[in-house]
Amino acid sequence: MQPKHLVITGGEGGLALAIRPVFESAGWQVDSPGRAELDVTDARAVSAYLTARTPDLLICTAGITRDAPLARLDEESWDAVMAANYRGVAACAAAVLPSMVAQNQGHIVFISSRSAIHPPAGQAAYAAAKAAVLGLTRSLATAYGSHSIRVNAILPGFLETPMTASVSTKRRAEVLGEHVLGRFNTPAAVARFLLHLHEELPAVSGQVFQLDSRIS
């Protein structure tokens, strides 16, 4: 029996690095290309890479931040954030959907952010892109449910990864104070949730899961 196939975009990121071993330990074949191998902002590269594969599960973790007040956010930064966090995500989904339709099964999981529903000051572009991902999640789940294709999104919470390494001690303490349990989630815990979502909850689609203890 052929192992199930997972593709993780943003393969060099802290979350992707945690996801890969969890799925490999469960017997999955995993491709986790970094930006040098798959730049999600390059639609042609995305199409070429993903149409050459037939993943059972696509997890989109690639993303960037360019935080600044809207009045000081230049067009280049705005476009870069939207390209990586929304257009690239949509391009990845578009590339795998034909093979999933042909197989009459598949699962796509988008990594969104709590900024999509509770945007902090200075994250206009990032929050807008991540909110768009939630709309995309529900739209695709509705459109492709008849083909047994599931589409879900997660809000992983504040994770100790290279992406959050530059967050100040003060801001980190403020965010931690928003958690009723007084602790952050971990990349490994998110990875285990993703495996559980795929393998143990086959009737779940179109949902957004917040994986921390902040009360929305």
C-alpha angles and dihedrals in degrees: 000000000000115000118246114262125230127186117196118190119210089039096175094057124104095249094048090049089055095045097052100064093043092057094040089054087055091055100262127145105232132197113186108174119191123216094277089059098035122017103191091202089065104080094192092051090048092051093047094048099044100038087056088061134052106211121189087207132026119194115189110206100148113117147128139209129221103175120193139127109279093246089057098040107109122216094250092056092045091051092046092053093047092045095053100035103037117007092044091050091050091047091053092050092047090052096053100037097080092057091044091051090050090052092042090228141070145124132227123190121191122201106223127165141239084246085076091068102022105028116192123219114280097028101093096134097038093046092048092050094047091047089052088055090059090053090048090051094056095040094052093043089055095044098047105031090100087063092053090250115146125206122188138160134211133204098208097191128223107333129187098242136129088267091064097036092101094055109117122247089243094053092044089055091049092052092046089053089061091062113091090207092051096231140090127241119247132231090239092055091050090051092052090049090053092052090048092048092053101040104031104032105050093153094059121100139143092032134133117213122199109204105198139061100261111122110234 
